[in-house]
Each structure stands twice: as C-alpha cells, then as structure tokens.
Amino acid sequence: MKAYSILQLPDGTKLAYEVLGSDHKGASVPFVYVGGMTTCRADSEKVSSLVAKHRQVLIYDHRGMGDSRAREDDPFTIETLARDLLSLIQHLQWSEVALCGHSMGGIVVQSLLFLPFHRTNPTPLPFRVTHVVLVCTSFRPNPEPYGLKLPKRPKGPLTPEIIRETVRLSLPPALDPEWFASEGNQKRIEELIDRAFIGRPLKTLLQQKRAASQYDFTGFHSHLSPDTQFMIIHGELDQVAPFTNLQGFLTRIPWARVVPVGDGPGSLPNLRFGHDWIEYFDPQVWCGVFEAFLQTRRKEKAVL
C-alpha cells in the first residue's frame, strides 16, 4: 500500500488521500479525481499516475471506503460527500482546481459546484474551478433498469467460492457483455474480483447506493458559470447511467463539450465503452483526452 495522508474532519470522519505529481506543484492547475460508488482511490491509478506527469493529482477514498473512516451514525448524503471534497481542497490550499467525477463521483462534483447556491446553508467555494469532466454520471437519480445493482446475499453458508461468484455476477453491468465474455479480459476480471474484497464494506456501499438515489439538483445547473469549462464523457454501452444523460447534460449546461471522437490527439477512438470507463482503451488515450481538455479555453460546444 502506498503512503497516504489523513485529513480528520470536525465530525470525526477521517479521509485518506494522496497527492500525486508533487514535482508539478504550482506549475499547472491541479486535477481532482472523484471516484464513483464502490471505488477506492487506487482504482484510477493507471490513468491518474499518467496525468500526474503533467500536474498535481488528488485521489482520495470517500468516507467509509478504503483507508478512510466514517462515524457509526454517519448521515451519508451526496451533500456530505461534497462537503468532504470541499474540506480536502481547502486543506490543500489550492486556489484553482480542475474536477473529474465518475458516476457517483460526478454527482458529488455537481453537488460541490452547487454549494454556493444551497437553499438553507449556502457555502462559497474558496477556490476557482477552471474545468469539470463528468464521466458516465447523472444529473438526477437513475431510472430503472439503470443504476448500480449490488449482489444479494446468497442463502446458506458463505464460502469463499460463493462470495467470489456473487461478486463476479455483479460486474457485468459496469462493463458490457462483449467485454465481459472476451477471453482476453478473464484475467482482468479475476483481478477486479480480488479488488472487491479490499476496503469496500457492504454497509458503506449500501449508504452510497441510497445517497445516489436521493438527491435533487432541480434548477441548480442554471447557476453554473460559462467561465468553467465542462466536458461530458459517456459510453454508448453504459448499463448503469443511461447514454441519454449525455444530451441531458448538454441541455442543462449548453456550453459543455462532448469528448472528441476520432484519430486526433485528445480524442477517443469511439464511444463504445461501458460504465467502468477506465477498463477501455489504453490509459495514455484517457490521459491525452484529459490533458487536451485542460488546455482549452471557452469556445463553442462540440456538436454530437
């Protein structure tokens, strides 16, 4: 396990985090990666480590996950997670940040941006958000049959074999049937199953699932500033968040751009990927997408 730091919050919560790319301190806008439901900070490492060759990168464990700790009576809402993120960035004393949120992490990023406009407890952000990347995420709770499905507890004794098979059955919606059935991905699937047993308590997963189904962003996107650049990344094969969310974001954030598709630098080969985006394409491709976007200034949005 790599060395990490702990930020203890006033309510007793302990947030484990790492700042990669310390050699680039002050040279470029830091990149903050906010993981989705069930994820820990190391899950993004093969991409975040590449981005860290260009700028500082913050990765962290949500409360109750990985090396982070939560209170027994944790309220656990999307707003709580957004205020955790606010505390981390404040602690690092960064004046500007670029945010990237995947799945539930994208919901947390939106909630952070909406804190200054909170209906009962408005909280200004003491830093400027220059760029936002929203990856395979939502602006409202996902309708059926979408959403991340946690496996039900099998009846009878839970042997290691039964637990592994239960975890295996939970993976396909986060990927896609073709990827999951490919012989070339079977070793990676076993690695993902092994990873699922580390730092992912069922209690916290259930809290995350509930939080991701109980938020309301109605009317808040109109408060966002065109001075903040937005890029939407969403795969056509996503079975957790509907692909139609891409157009929904463009309606709510008219200046947002869609990730470029093509052979050029900063582009994806295609949009045929599932919810667990990091398992598709070479990590250098994703790094190129992020870096190209982070160099952009305000301009016309991309057309689908």
Disulfide bonds with the S-S distance in Angstrom:
none
